[in-house]
Amino acid sequence: MATEVLERLRDAQNRHDLDAFVACFDPDYRSNQPVHPERTFAGREQVRQNWAEVFSGVPDFHAELLRSAQEGDTGWAEWHWHGTRMDGTRLDMRGVTIFGVREDRIAWGRLYLEEVEVAGQDIEQVVQQMAGGTG
């Protein structure tokens, strides 16, 4: 059931079908982004507002569901979201979502999605910063 909801979600994203996308979420949906705690929100209407802006601002938005799995009523998904913003810059995000499904709708989500770095730190720099706090 959870993986079927993820596939419906992806299909609605790729059709830019806002109503079908929002219908995948419970009215009392709770969203949490653990590495960005200020982005926490509740309610399907905020989902609608967020994704109306994404579909408008990234007219060729495309979602790839790279892998998914489920355990009971929880679904895990690895995503690649990409497209071109209205200003011509590229959107290129990758990451994982964990969704709790109730009655064939997403009731809660934990999102771990980030922009792909074009030029970032290599692994040695990251480990040094983790271990010593310098970077």
N, CA, C and O atoms as a MOPAC input file, in Angstrom:
PM7 MOZYME 1SCF
protein

 N      0.81300 1    -1.19200 1     0.00000 1
 C      0.00000 1     0.00000 1     0.00000 1
 C      0.86300 1     1.26600 1     0.00000 1
 O      0.60000 1     2.17700 1    -0.78500 1
 N      1.88500 1     1.34700 1     0.85800 1
 C      2.72500 1     2.55100 1     0.93300 1
 C      3.45500 1     2.79600 1    -0.38100 1
 O      3.52800 1     3.93800 1    -0.83400 1
 N      3.99600 1     1.75000 1    -1.00400 1
 C      4.71400 1     1.95300 1    -2.26700 1
 C      3.75500 1     2.37600 1    -3.37900 1
 O      4.14800 1     3.11200 1    -4.28400 1
 N      2.50900 1     1.92100 1    -3.32100 1
 C      1.51700 1     2.35700 1    -4.31300 1
 C      1.23000 1     3.84800 1    -4.17500 1
 O      1.07200 1     4.55100 1    -5.17300 1
 N      1.16200 1     4.32600 1    -2.93900 1
 C      0.95300 1     5.76200 1    -2.70900 1
 C      2.14800 1     6.55100 1    -3.23900 1
 O      1.96600 1     7.60500 1    -3.84900 1
 N      3.36300 1     6.06000 1    -3.01800 1
 C      4.56300 1     6.73300 1    -3.52800 1
 C      4.53000 1     6.82000 1    -5.05200 1
 O      4.90400 1     7.84600 1    -5.62100 1
 N      4.09100 1     5.76500 1    -5.70800 1
 C      4.00400 1     5.77400 1    -7.17300 1
 C      2.94100 1     6.75600 1    -7.65300 1
 O      3.14400 1     7.44200 1    -8.65400 1
 N      1.80700 1     6.83200 1    -6.95100 1
 C      0.77000 1     7.81500 1    -7.29400 1
 C      1.30200 1     9.23200 1    -7.11700 1
 O      1.04100 1    10.11500 1    -7.93400 1
 N      2.04800 1     9.43100 1    -6.04100 1
 C      2.64700 1    10.72400 1    -5.76300 1
 C      3.58800 1    11.13000 1    -6.89900 1
 O      3.50000 1    12.24400 1    -7.41500 1
 N      4.48000 1    10.22900 1    -7.28100 1
 C      5.42100 1    10.49500 1    -8.37700 1
 C      4.67700 1    10.80300 1    -9.67500 1
 O      5.01800 1    11.75500 1   -10.37800 1
 N      3.67000 1    10.00600 1    -9.99000 1
 C      2.93300 1    10.21300 1   -11.23500 1
 C      2.24700 1    11.57000 1   -11.24800 1
 O      2.24300 1    12.25400 1   -12.27100 1
 N      1.66600 1    11.96500 1   -10.11800 1
 C      1.01300 1    13.27700 1   -10.03200 1
 C      2.04500 1    14.40000 1   -10.17100 1
 O      1.77800 1    15.41200 1   -10.81800 1
 N      3.22000 1    14.22100 1    -9.56500 1
 C      4.28200 1    15.22200 1    -9.70000 1
 C      4.66700 1    15.38400 1   -11.17000 1
 O      4.79700 1    16.50400 1   -11.66300 1
 N      4.84600 1    14.27600 1   -11.85600 1
 C      5.31600 1    14.34400 1   -13.23900 1
 C      4.25700 1    14.86000 1   -14.20500 1
 O      4.58900 1    15.36700 1   -15.27700 1
 N      2.99700 1    14.73700 1   -13.83800 1
 C      1.91200 1    15.32700 1   -14.63800 1
 C      1.65400 1    16.77300 1   -14.22700 1
 O      0.89600 1    17.48300 1   -14.88800 1
 N      2.28500 1    17.20900 1   -13.13700 1
 C      2.03500 1    18.53000 1   -12.54600 1
 C      0.55300 1    18.67100 1   -12.21100 1
 O     -0.03900 1    19.73600 1   -12.38700 1
 N     -0.02600 1    17.59400 1   -11.73400 1
 C     -1.44200 1    17.54500 1   -11.38100 1
 C     -1.56000 1    17.84300 1    -9.89000 1
 O     -1.49100 1    16.94000 1    -9.05500 1
 N     -1.73800 1    19.10800 1    -9.57200 1
 C     -1.73700 1    19.54900 1    -8.18000 1
 C     -2.83800 1    18.88100 1    -7.36700 1
 O     -2.60100 1    18.47200 1    -6.23100 1
 N     -4.03200 1    18.76500 1    -7.92800 1
 C     -5.13200 1    18.14300 1    -7.18600 1
 C     -4.83700 1    16.67500 1    -6.87800 1
 O     -5.06600 1    16.22400 1    -5.75600 1
 N     -4.33300 1    15.92700 1    -7.86000 1
 C     -3.99800 1    14.51800 1    -7.63200 1
 C     -2.85200 1    14.38500 1    -6.64100 1
 O     -2.84000 1    13.46500 1    -5.82400 1
 N     -1.89100 1    15.29700 1    -6.70800 1
 C     -0.76800 1    15.27900 1    -5.77700 1
 C     -1.26200 1    15.50500 1    -4.34500 1
 O     -0.93100 1    14.73500 1    -3.44300 1
 N     -2.04700 1    16.55000 1    -4.14100 1
 C     -2.53800 1    16.87500 1    -2.80400 1
 C     -3.45200 1    15.76900 1    -2.27700 1
 O     -3.49400 1    15.53000 1    -1.07000 1
 N     -4.17700 1    15.10000 1    -3.15600 1
 C     -5.06500 1    14.00600 1    -2.74500 1
 C     -4.29200 1    12.83400 1    -2.14800 1
 O     -4.88700 1    11.98800 1    -1.48100 1
 N     -2.99200 1    12.76600 1    -2.37100 1
 C     -2.16200 1    11.70200 1    -1.78400 1
 C     -1.92800 1    11.93000 1    -0.28900 1
 O     -1.42900 1    11.03700 1     0.39500 1
 N     -2.28000 1    13.11100 1     0.22700 1
 C     -1.98000 1    13.47300 1     1.60700 1
 C     -3.25100 1    13.52700 1     2.44600 1
 O     -4.30800 1    13.95500 1     1.98200 1
 N     -3.12000 1    13.08400 1     3.68600 1
 C     -4.19100 1    13.18500 1     4.66600 1
 C     -4.42000 1    14.66800 1     4.98900 1
 O     -3.46200 1    15.44000 1     4.99300 1
 N     -5.66700 1    15.08600 1     5.26000 1
 C     -5.90300 1    16.49800 1     5.60900 1
 C     -5.06300 1    16.96800 1     6.79900 1
 O     -4.71800 1    18.14700 1     6.87900 1
 N     -4.73500 1    16.07500 1     7.71100 1
 C     -3.93900 1    16.43500 1     8.89000 1
 C     -2.46900 1    16.04900 1     8.74900 1
 O     -1.77900 1    15.84800 1     9.74800 1
 N     -1.99300 1    15.94700 1     7.51800 1
 C     -0.60200 1    15.57800 1     7.25200 1
 C      0.35900 1    16.40700 1     8.10800 1
 O      0.16400 1    17.60800 1     8.29700 1
 N      1.40300 1    15.74000 1     8.62200 1
 C      2.47200 1    16.38800 1     9.38800 1
 C      3.79200 1    16.17200 1     8.65600 1
 O      4.17100 1    15.03800 1     8.36400 1
 N      4.47900 1    17.25400 1     8.36500 1
 C      5.76000 1    17.19500 1     7.65700 1
 C      6.88200 1    17.62400 1     8.58600 1
 O      6.77500 1    18.61500 1     9.30800 1
 N      7.96900 1    16.84800 1     8.55000 1
 C      9.12400 1    17.11800 1     9.38600 1
 C     10.36500 1    16.96100 1     8.52100 1
 O     10.50500 1    15.97400 1     7.79900 1
 N     11.26300 1    17.93400 1     8.59500 1
 C     12.56200 1    17.83600 1     7.93900 1
 C     13.61300 1    17.91700 1     9.04000 1
 O     14.03600 1    19.00800 1     9.42100 1
 N     14.03500 1    16.75900 1     9.55200 1
 C     14.89900 1    16.74600 1    10.74000 1
 C     16.16700 1    17.58500 1    10.64400 1
 O     16.61800 1    18.11300 1    11.66000 1
 N     16.75200 1    17.72500 1     9.47500 1
 C     17.96300 1    18.55000 1     9.38100 1
 C     17.62500 1    20.02400 1     9.13800 1
 O     18.52300 1    20.86500 1     9.08100 1
 N     16.34800 1    20.33600 1     8.99500 1
 C     15.86300 1    21.71600 1     8.85000 1
 C     14.61000 1    21.87900 1     9.71000 1
 O     13.50800 1    21.97400 1     9.17000 1
 N     14.75500 1    21.91300 1    11.03600 1
 C     13.58700 1    21.89900 1    11.92300 1
 C     12.61300 1    23.05700 1    11.71300 1
 O     11.43100 1    22.92000 1    12.02500 1
 N     13.07300 1    24.18100 1    11.19700 1
 C     12.18300 1    25.32200 1    10.98900 1
 C     11.19800 1    25.08400 1     9.84200 1
 O     10.25100 1    25.85400 1     9.67700 1
 N     11.40300 1    24.04500 1     9.06100 1
 C     10.53100 1    23.75900 1     7.91500 1
 C      9.35900 1    22.84900 1     8.26600 1
 O      8.58300 1    22.47600 1     7.38500 1
 N      9.22100 1    22.49100 1     9.52300 1
 C      8.12400 1    21.63400 1     9.96900 1
 C      6.79500 1    22.34300 1     9.73700 1
 O      6.67600 1    23.54400 1     9.97900 1
 N      5.79600 1    21.59700 1     9.26600 1
 C      4.45700 1    22.16200 1     9.10000 1
 C      3.42300 1    21.05500 1     9.19400 1
 O      3.75400 1    19.86900 1     9.17800 1
 N      2.16200 1    21.46300 1     9.29300 1
 C      1.05700 1    20.51700 1     9.35100 1
 C     -0.04200 1    20.99400 1     8.40700 1
 O     -0.26100 1    22.19400 1     8.24300 1
 N     -0.72500 1    20.03600 1     7.79200 1
 C     -1.88700 1    20.34400 1     6.96800 1
 C     -1.64000 1    20.19500 1     5.48700 1
 O     -0.59000 1    20.56300 1     4.96000 1
 N     -2.63200 1    19.64900 1     4.84000 1
 C     -2.58600 1    19.41700 1     3.39800 1
 C     -2.58900 1    20.73500 1     2.61000 1
 O     -2.05500 1    20.78700 1     1.50200 1
 N     -3.17200 1    21.78000 1     3.15700 1
 C     -3.21100 1    23.05200 1     2.41800 1
 C     -1.81500 1    23.65200 1     2.25200 1
 O     -1.54400 1    24.32300 1     1.25600 1
 N     -0.93000 1    23.41500 1     3.22200 1
 C      0.44800 1    23.88300 1     3.06000 1
 C      1.15500 1    23.07600 1     1.97400 1
 O      1.99200 1    23.61100 1     1.24700 1
 N      0.82000 1    21.78900 1     1.86200 1
 C      1.35100 1    20.96100 1     0.75800 1
 C      0.92700 1    21.58700 1    -0.57200 1
 O      1.74300 1    21.74000 1    -1.48100 1
 N     -0.34600 1    21.94400 1    -0.67800 1
 C     -0.85900 1    22.55400 1    -1.91800 1
 C     -0.10900 1    23.84600 1    -2.23700 1
 O      0.31500 1    24.06100 1    -3.37200 1
 N      0.04700 1    24.68900 1    -1.24500 1
 C      0.73000 1    25.96600 1    -1.45700 1
 C      2.18000 1    25.73900 1    -1.90300 1
 O      2.64900 1    26.37200 1    -2.84800 1
 N      2.87800 1    24.84300 1    -1.22400 1
 C      4.28300 1    24.57300 1    -1.56000 1
 C      4.43100 1    24.07900 1    -2.99500 1
 O      5.25400 1    24.58500 1    -3.75900 1
 N      3.61200 1    23.07200 1    -3.35200 1
 C      3.78700 1    22.44000 1    -4.65800 1
 C      3.19500 1    23.25300 1    -5.79500 1
 O      3.62200 1    23.08700 1    -6.93800 1
 N      2.23400 1    24.11900 1    -5.53300 1
 C      1.77100 1    25.04500 1    -6.56900 1
 C      2.93300 1    25.94700 1    -6.97600 1
 O      3.11900 1    26.24600 1    -8.15500 1
 N      3.70900 1    26.37300 1    -5.98600 1
 C      4.87100 1    27.20900 1    -6.27600 1
 C      5.95000 1    26.43400 1    -7.02900 1
 O      6.55600 1    26.96600 1    -7.95800 1
 N      6.19400 1    25.18800 1    -6.64000 1
 C      7.19200 1    24.37200 1    -7.34000 1
 C      6.77300 1    24.16500 1    -8.79500 1
 O      7.57300 1    24.38900 1    -9.70400 1
 N      5.53800 1    23.74100 1    -9.02500 1
 C      5.08500 1    23.47700 1   -10.39700 1
 C      5.10300 1    24.74400 1   -11.24600 1
 O      5.38500 1    24.68600 1   -12.44300 1
 N      4.80600 1    25.88100 1   -10.63700 1
 C      4.83300 1    27.14900 1   -11.35900 1
 C      6.26800 1    27.59700 1   -11.62800 1
 O      6.58200 1    28.06300 1   -12.72400 1
 N      7.12800 1    27.45700 1   -10.63800 1
 C      8.50200 1    27.94800 1   -10.74600 1
 C      9.45400 1    27.03900 1   -11.49000 1
 O     10.51200 1    27.47800 1   -11.94100 1
 N      9.08100 1    25.75500 1   -11.62400 1
 C      9.92000 1    24.77200 1   -12.32300 1
 C      9.00700 1    24.05400 1   -13.32300 1
 O      8.56400 1    22.93500 1   -13.06400 1
 N      8.72300 1    24.69900 1   -14.47300 1
 C      7.71200 1    24.16000 1   -15.38500 1
 C      8.02400 1    22.77700 1   -15.95500 1
 O      7.11700 1    22.07000 1   -16.39500 1
 N      9.30000 1    22.38700 1   -15.95000 1
 C      9.64200 1    21.04600 1   -16.44400 1
 C     10.05200 1    20.12300 1   -15.29600 1
 O     10.81000 1    19.17400 1   -15.49700 1
 N      9.54300 1    20.40800 1   -14.08300 1
 C      9.86000 1    19.58400 1   -12.92100 1
 C      9.60400 1    18.11300 1   -13.24500 1
 O      8.59700 1    17.75900 1   -13.85700 1
 N     10.54800 1    17.26200 1   -12.81700 1
 C     10.40000 1    15.81900 1   -13.01400 1
 C     10.90200 1    15.10800 1   -11.76600 1
 O     11.95200 1    15.45300 1   -11.22200 1
 N     10.14500 1    14.11400 1   -11.31700 1
 C     10.50500 1    13.32200 1   -10.14300 1
 C     10.83300 1    11.90700 1   -10.58100 1
 O     10.04800 1    11.26900 1   -11.28200 1
 N     11.98900 1    11.42000 1   -10.16900 1
 C     12.34600 1    10.02100 1   -10.38000 1
 C     12.29100 1     9.32000 1    -9.02500 1
 O     12.93500 1     9.74500 1    -8.06500 1
 N     11.53300 1     8.27000 1    -8.96400 1
 C     11.46700 1     7.41800 1    -7.78300 1
 C     12.49200 1     6.31600 1    -8.00800 1
 O     12.20400 1     5.31900 1    -8.67100 1
 N     13.68800 1     6.49500 1    -7.45400 1
 C     14.81000 1     5.60300 1    -7.74400 1
 C     14.65400 1     4.24500 1    -7.07200 1
 O     14.93500 1     3.20800 1    -7.67300 1
 N     14.20200 1     4.26100 1    -5.81800 1
 C     13.99200 1     3.02600 1    -5.06000 1
 C     12.90200 1     3.29000 1    -4.04000 1
 O     12.71700 1     4.41500 1    -3.57500 1
 N     12.18600 1     2.23100 1    -3.70400 1
 C     11.20200 1     2.37000 1    -2.62800 1
 C     11.04700 1     1.03500 1    -1.92300 1
 O     11.32800 1    -0.02700 1    -2.47900 1
 N     10.59500 1     1.12200 1    -0.69600 1
 C     10.36500 1    -0.07400 1     0.11600 1
 C      9.27800 1     0.26200 1     1.11700 1
 O      8.99500 1     1.42800 1     1.39100 1
 N      8.67700 1    -0.78300 1     1.65600 1
 C      7.68200 1    -0.54900 1     2.69200 1
 C      7.78300 1    -1.60700 1     3.76900 1
 O      8.17600 1    -2.74800 1     3.52900 1
 N      7.41600 1    -1.18500 1     4.95500 1
 C      7.31400 1    -2.06700 1     6.11100 1
 C      6.03100 1    -1.65000 1     6.81300 1
 O      5.96000 1    -0.56300 1     7.38600 1
 N      5.03900 1    -2.48900 1     6.77100 1
 C      3.75700 1    -2.13700 1     7.35800 1
 C      3.17000 1    -0.93400 1     6.65700 1
 O      3.00200 1    -0.93600 1     5.43700 1
 N      2.85500 1     0.10100 1     7.43200 1
 C      2.25600 1     1.30300 1     6.85900 1
 C      3.27300 1     2.42300 1     6.63700 1
 O      2.89100 1     3.58800 1     6.52700 1
 N      4.56800 1     2.08300 1     6.56900 1
 C      5.62400 1     3.06200 1     6.35300 1
 C      6.32600 1     2.78500 1     5.03500 1
 O      6.69900 1     1.64800 1     4.74600 1
 N      6.50400 1     3.83400 1     4.23500 1
 C      7.19700 1     3.71300 1     2.95500 1
 C      8.44400 1     4.57000 1     2.92200 1
 O      8.43700 1     5.71900 1     3.36300 1
 N      9.51800 1     4.00000 1     2.39300 1
 C     10.78000 1     4.71200 1     2.19400 1
 C     10.95900 1     4.92300 1     0.70200 1
 O     10.66700 1     4.03200 1    -0.09500 1
 N     11.43800 1     6.10100 1     0.32200 1
 C     11.64900 1     6.39200 1    -1.09200 1
 C     12.94100 1     7.16800 1    -1.27700 1
 O     13.26100 1     8.06900 1    -0.50200 1
 N     13.67100 1     6.80400 1    -2.31400 1
 C     14.83900 1     7.58300 1    -2.73300 1
 C     14.44000 1     8.34100 1    -3.98900 1
 O     13.96700 1     7.74700 1    -4.95800 1
 N     14.63500 1     9.66100 1    -3.96700 1
 C     14.16100 1    10.54100 1    -5.03300 1
 C     15.29000 1    11.26200 1    -5.74600 1
 O     16.35800 1    11.50400 1    -5.18400 1
 N     15.02200 1    11.59800 1    -7.00200 1
 C     15.81100 1    12.58300 1    -7.73900 1
 C     14.80100 1    13.52500 1    -8.37800 1
 O     14.04500 1    13.13700 1    -9.26900 1
 N     14.80100 1    14.76900 1    -7.90800 1
 C     13.91600 1    15.80000 1    -8.45000 1
 C     14.77100 1    16.75000 1    -9.26700 1
 O     15.81700 1    17.20500 1    -8.80500 1
 N     14.32800 1    17.05200 1   -10.48000 1
 C     15.12100 1    17.96300 1   -11.30200 1
 C     14.24500 1    18.71700 1   -12.28900 1
 O     13.10800 1    18.33500 1   -12.56900 1
 N     14.80600 1    19.78800 1   -12.80100 1
 C     14.11800 1    20.62500 1   -13.77300 1
 C     14.85000 1    21.94300 1   -13.91100 1
 O     15.95100 1    22.12000 1   -13.39000 1
 N     14.22000 1    22.86400 1   -14.62300 1
 C     14.80100 1    24.18200 1   -14.85400 1
 C     13.86100 1    25.23300 1   -14.28500 1
 O     12.67900 1    25.28500 1   -14.62500 1
 N     14.41000 1    26.06800 1   -13.41400 1
 C     13.62800 1    27.15000 1   -12.82200 1
 C     13.36100 1    28.23300 1   -13.86400 1
 O     14.02100 1    28.28900 1   -14.90100 1
 N     12.39100 1    29.08300 1   -13.57600 1
 C     12.01700 1    30.15500 1   -14.50100 1
 C     13.18800 1    31.08500 1   -14.80700 1
 O     13.23400 1    31.68400 1   -15.88100 1
 N     14.13700 1    31.21300 1   -13.87700 1
 C     15.28900 1    32.08700 1   -14.12000 1
 C     16.40100 1    31.38600 1   -14.90000 1
 O     17.46000 1    31.96700 1   -15.13300 1
 N     16.15700 1    30.12700 1   -15.30400 1
 C     17.12600 1    29.38700 1   -16.10100 1
 C     18.08900 1    28.52800 1   -15.30600 1
 O     18.83500 1    27.74700 1   -15.89800 1
 N     18.10000 1    28.64400 1   -13.98800 1
 C     18.99100 1    27.81300 1   -13.18100 1
 C     18.38600 1    26.42300 1   -13.00600 1
 O     17.17100 1    26.24300 1   -13.07900 1
 N     19.25400 1    25.45600 1   -12.77800 1
 C     18.82500 1    24.07000 1   -12.63400 1
 C     18.40000 1    23.75400 1   -11.20700 1
 O     19.03200 1    24.18100 1   -10.24100 1
 N     17.31800 1    22.99800 1   -11.09900 1
 C     16.93500 1    22.37000 1    -9.83700 1
 C     17.46100 1    20.94000 1    -9.92700 1
 O     17.18500 1    20.23000 1   -10.89300 1
 N     18.21000 1    20.52900 1    -8.92600 1
 C     18.74800 1    19.16500 1    -8.89800 1
 C     18.82000 1    18.74000 1    -7.43300 1
 O     19.77400 1    19.06600 1    -6.72600 1
 N     17.80100 1    18.01100 1    -6.99100 1
 C     17.71300 1    17.58000 1    -5.59500 1
 C     17.67400 1    16.06400 1    -5.53800 1
 O     17.08100 1    15.40000 1    -6.38900 1
 N     18.32000 1    15.54100 1    -4.51700 1
 C     18.29700 1    14.10000 1    -4.25800 1
 C     18.10100 1    13.87300 1    -2.77900 1
 O     18.47200 1    14.70400 1    -1.95000 1
 N     17.51000 1    12.73300 1    -2.45700 1
 C     17.35200 1    12.40700 1    -1.05800 1
 C     16.31000 1    11.34700 1    -0.82100 1
 O     15.86700 1    10.65500 1    -1.73700 1
 N     15.93200 1    11.24000 1     0.43700 1
 C     15.04900 1    10.17000 1     0.89400 1
 C     13.87000 1    10.77800 1     1.64200 1
 O     14.00700 1    11.77200 1     2.35600 1
 N     12.72000 1    10.16100 1     1.46300 1
 C     11.55300 1    10.47900 1     2.28000 1
 C     11.09000 1     9.21100 1     2.97800 1
 O     11.21800 1     8.10500 1     2.45300 1
 N     10.55500 1     9.39900 1     4.16100 1
 C      9.91700 1     8.31000 1     4.89600 1
 C      8.49600 1     8.78300 1     5.17600 1
 O      8.29100 1     9.81600 1     5.81400 1
 N      7.51800 1     8.02200 1     4.69600 1
 C      6.12500 1     8.42500 1     4.83600 1
 C      5.33200 1     7.37300 1     5.58300 1
 O      5.48400 1     6.17500 1     5.34300 1
 N      4.49000 1     7.82700 1     6.48400 1
 C      3.51700 1     6.96800 1     7.13800 1
 C      2.20300 1     7.07100 1     6.38700 1
 O      1.72400 1     8.17100 1     6.11400 1
 N      1.62500 1     5.93900 1     6.05500 1
 C      0.40000 1     5.90900 1     5.25200 1
 C     -0.75600 1     5.40000 1     6.10700 1
 O     -0.63800 1     4.40900 1     6.82700 1
 N     -1.87400 1     6.11000 1     6.00400 1
 C     -3.09200 1     5.72500 1     6.69400 1
 C     -4.25500 1     5.90900 1     5.71100 1
 O     -4.42200 1     6.98200 1     5.13300 1
 N     -5.04200 1     4.86800 1     5.53100 1
 C     -6.19800 1     4.90700 1     4.64300 1
 C     -5.81600 1     5.39700 1     3.24900 1
 O     -6.50500 1     6.23300 1     2.66400 1
 N     -4.71100 1     4.86800 1     2.72300 1
 C     -4.24900 1     5.13400 1     1.36100 1
 C     -3.80400 1     6.58300 1     1.12700 1
 O     -3.76600 1     7.04500 1    -0.01300 1
 N     -3.46800 1     7.29900 1     2.21000 1
 C     -2.96000 1     8.66700 1     2.10000 1
 C     -1.77300 1     8.84900 1     3.02900 1
 O     -1.65200 1     8.14700 1     4.03300 1
 N     -0.91000 1     9.77200 1     2.70400 1
 C      0.27400 1    10.05200 1     3.51100 1
 C     -0.15400 1    10.86700 1     4.73000 1
 O     -0.66800 1    11.97800 1     4.59900 1
 N      0.06600 1    10.29800 1     5.91600 1
 C     -0.33700 1    10.94100 1     7.16300 1
 C      0.80500 1    11.75900 1     7.78700 1
 O      0.57000 1    12.77600 1     8.43900 1
 N      2.02300 1    11.30300 1     7.57700 1
 C      3.18800 1    12.01500 1     8.09900 1
 C      4.38800 1    11.74600 1     7.20400 1
 O      4.45800 1    10.72800 1     6.51600 1
 N      5.33000 1    12.68300 1     7.23100 1
 C      6.52700 1    12.53000 1     6.41700 1
 C      7.74800 1    13.07500 1     7.11100 1
 O      7.68800 1    14.05400 1     7.85500 1
 N      8.86100 1    12.41200 1     6.84800 1
 C     10.18300 1    12.87900 1     7.26600 1
 C     10.99500 1    12.98300 1     5.97300 1
 O     11.24600 1    11.98300 1     5.30000 1
 N     11.40000 1    14.20900 1     5.64000 1
 C     12.06500 1    14.46500 1     4.37100 1
 C     13.53800 1    14.76800 1     4.58700 1
 O     13.91400 1    15.57900 1     5.43400 1
 N     14.35900 1    14.09100 1     3.79700 1
 C     15.81100 1    14.27900 1     3.81400 1
 C     16.24800 1    14.52900 1     2.37000 1
 O     16.91000 1    13.68400 1     1.76600 1
 N     15.88800 1    15.66400 1     1.82700 1
 C     16.20600 1    16.02700 1     0.45000 1
 C     17.05400 1    17.28900 1     0.45000 1
 O     16.79200 1    18.22400 1     1.20800 1
 N     18.06700 1    17.31000 1    -0.40100 1
 C     18.97700 1    18.45600 1    -0.48200 1
 C     19.33800 1    18.71700 1    -1.93300 1
 O     19.28900 1    17.82200 1    -2.77600 1
 N     19.70300 1    19.96500 1    -2.20500 1
 C     20.24700 1    20.32000 1    -3.51300 1
 C     21.58500 1    19.59800 1    -3.69200 1
 O     22.37100 1    19.49400 1    -2.75000 1
 N     21.83300 1    19.11200 1    -4.88000 1
 C     23.11600 1    18.48700 1    -5.19300 1
 C     24.16600 1    19.59300 1    -5.27000 1
 O     23.97100 1    20.59900 1    -5.95200 1
 N     25.27800 1    19.39700 1    -4.56600 1
 C     26.35400 1    20.38700 1    -4.58400 1
 C     27.08800 1    20.33100 1    -5.91200 1
 O     27.44300 1    19.25600 1    -6.39600 1
 N     27.31000 1    21.49500 1    -6.49400 1
 C     28.09400 1    21.57200 1    -7.72200 1
 C     29.57700 1    21.52000 1    -7.37100 1
 O     30.35400 1    20.81500 1    -8.01600 1
 N     29.95500 1    22.26500 1    -6.35700 1
 C     31.33600 1    22.27000 1    -5.88100 1
 C     31.27700 1    22.30200 1    -4.36200 1
 O     30.90900 1    23.31600 1    -3.76800 1
 N     31.63600 1    21.20600 1    -3.74600 1
 C     31.57500 1    21.12800 1    -2.29300 1
 C     32.88000 1    20.60800 1    -1.73200 1
 O     33.89400 1    20.54600 1    -2.42700 1
 N     32.84000 1    20.24000 1    -0.48100 1
 C     34.01400 1    19.69100 1     0.18100 1
 C     34.19200 1    18.23600 1    -0.21600 1
 O     33.21300 1    17.51700 1    -0.41100 1
 N     35.44500 1    17.80000 1    -0.33700 1
 C     35.68700 1    16.38300 1    -0.58700 1
 C     35.58200 1    15.62400 1     0.73900 1
 O     35.41300 1    16.23600 1     1.79400 1
 N     35.68100 1    14.31300 1     0.68700 1
 C     35.44000 1    13.48800 1     1.87400 1
 C     36.43800 1    13.77100 1     2.99000 1
 O     36.06800 1    13.75300 1     4.16400 1
 N     37.71100 1    14.03400 1     2.63800 1
 C     38.69600 1    14.31800 1     3.68200 1
 C     38.34200 1    15.59400 1     4.43100 1
 O     38.45900 1    15.64300 1     5.65500 1
 N     37.91100 1    16.62500 1     3.71500 1
 C     37.53900 1    17.88800 1     4.34600 1
 C     36.33600 1    17.69700 1     5.26500 1
 O     36.30000 1    18.25400 1     6.36200 1
 N     35.36800 1    16.92500 1     4.83100 1
 C     34.17400 1    16.69300 1     5.63200 1
 C     34.53000 1    15.94100 1     6.90800 1
 O     34.05900 1    16.28500 1     7.99200 1
 N     35.36600 1    14.91000 1     6.77300 1
 C     35.76100 1    14.11800 1     7.96700 1
 C     36.55100 1    14.98000 1     8.92700 1
 O     36.33200 1    14.91400 1    10.13700 1
 N     37.46400 1    15.78700 1     8.41700 1
 C     38.23000 1    16.67400 1     9.29200 1
 C     37.30500 1    17.62900 1    10.05200 1
 O     37.48700 1    17.85400 1    11.24800 1
 N     36.31900 1    18.18600 1     9.35500 1
 C     35.37600 1    19.10100 1     9.99900 1
 C     34.53800 1    18.37000 1    11.03400 1
 O     34.28500 1    18.90300 1    12.11400 1
 N     34.10100 1    17.14800 1    10.71500 1
 C     33.31300 1    16.35500 1    11.67400 1
 C     34.13500 1    16.06200 1    12.92700 1
 O     33.64500 1    16.19700 1    14.04800 1
 N     35.37200 1    15.66500 1    12.72600 1
 C     36.21000 1    15.20700 1    13.83500 1
 C     36.80400 1    16.36300 1    14.63700 1
 O     36.92800 1    16.28000 1    15.85900 1
 N     37.16900 1    17.43500 1    13.94700 1
 C     37.88000 1    18.48700 1    14.66100 1
 C     37.19900 1    19.83500 1    14.68900 1
 O     37.64100 1    20.73900 1    15.39800 1
 N     36.13800 1    19.98300 1    13.93300 1
 C     35.41300 1    21.24400 1    13.93900 1
 C     36.07800 1    22.32800 1    13.11000 1
 O     35.66800 1    23.48800 1    13.15400 1
 N     37.11600 1    21.95200 1    12.34700 1
 C     37.75700 1    22.94600 1    11.47900 1
 C     37.37500 1    22.62800 1    10.04700 1
 O     37.04100 1    21.48400 1     9.73800 1
 N     37.41500 1    23.56600 1     9.21300 1
 C     37.05100 1    23.27000 1     7.84800 1
 C     37.30900 1    24.38200 1     6.99400 1
 O     37.05800 1    24.30800 1     5.79100 1

